[in-house]
Amino acid sequence: MIDWVRVMDLRDEIGGEDFAEIVAMFLEETGEVIARLSPKSDAKTMENDLHFLKGSALNLGFEELARICQAGERLAANGQVDVPLDAVRTSYEQSRAAFLAQIEQMAA
């Protein structure tokens, strides 16, 4: 679900304080995009939103979410809007919860 090596590498690269800022920004921005995902979106909007989510997820090690978004992005790029948005939301919520729980344990 989460690439913890990627997470630790990122934290080591940028330091703890900047890492905390990146996490906060990631959660805020991805939360906003997740909230606006809609099956009523046109294919281009869907493609753009899923592309953003995929890139953000990869940056912070949310591998499963990135894979699901990539698959949906490809569908949307081909004009299909029947993208499994429930799978995107579920993966995001599960990954977010696992990530935050592990980060709290690491900080303790």
GIJO-V939687 format. One record per residue. N is the residue number from 1. NEAR is the number of other C-alpha atoms within 12 Angstrom. D_LAST is the distance of its C-alpha to the last C-alpha in Angstrom with 2 decimals. Layout:
n = {N,N}
near = {NEAR,NEAR}
d_last = {D_LAST,D_LAST}
This chain:
n = {1,2,3,4,5,6,7,8,9,10,11,12,13,14,15,16,17,18,19,20,21,22,23,24,25,26,27,28,29,30,31,32,33,34,35,36,37,38,39,40,41,42,43,44,45,46,47,48,49,50,51,52,53,54,55,56,57,58,59,60,61,62,63,64,65,66,67,68,69,70,71,72,73,74,75,76,77,78,79,80,81,82,83,84,85,86,87,88,89,90,91,92,93,94,95,96,97,98,99,100,101,102,103,104,105,106,107,108}
near = {24,29,23,22,16,18,30,22,17,23,24,15,14,16,15,19,14,15,22,22,15,23,29,17,16,29,27,17,20,35,24,17,28,33,20,19,32,23,21,15,21,21,26,21,24,37,32,24,35,40,31,28,43,34,25,31,39,27,28,37,32,38,31,28,41,33,27,31,42,30,28,37,34,26,25,28,24,17,18,22,26,24,32,26,31,20,22,38,29,19,29,38,23,20,29,31,18,20,29,23,14,18,22,12,10,14,10,7}
d_last = {22.32,19.84,20.42,17.02,18.95,20.23,16.90,15.58,19.06,19.10,15.85,17.28,20.66,19.93,16.88,13.62,15.54,18.30,16.16,14.68,18.38,19.55,17.25,18.45,21.99,21.88,20.85,23.46,26.22,25.86,25.61,28.87,30.59,29.56,30.94,34.23,34.90,38.14,40.76,43.25,42.08,44.54,43.83,43.17,40.58,38.91,39.00,37.53,34.67,33.80,34.13,31.67,29.15,29.71,29.15,26.03,24.61,25.54,23.95,20.48,21.03,22.10,24.88,26.30,26.62,28.30,30.75,31.71,32.22,34.27,36.51,37.02,37.66,40.38,41.98,42.02,43.43,46.29,46.95,45.33,43.27,42.71,39.12,36.63,34.63,33.15,31.64,30.18,28.65,27.37,25.80,24.18,22.74,21.52,20.08,18.43,16.81,15.67,14.41,12.41,10.92,10.00,8.74,6.33,5.21,5.51,3.82,0.00}
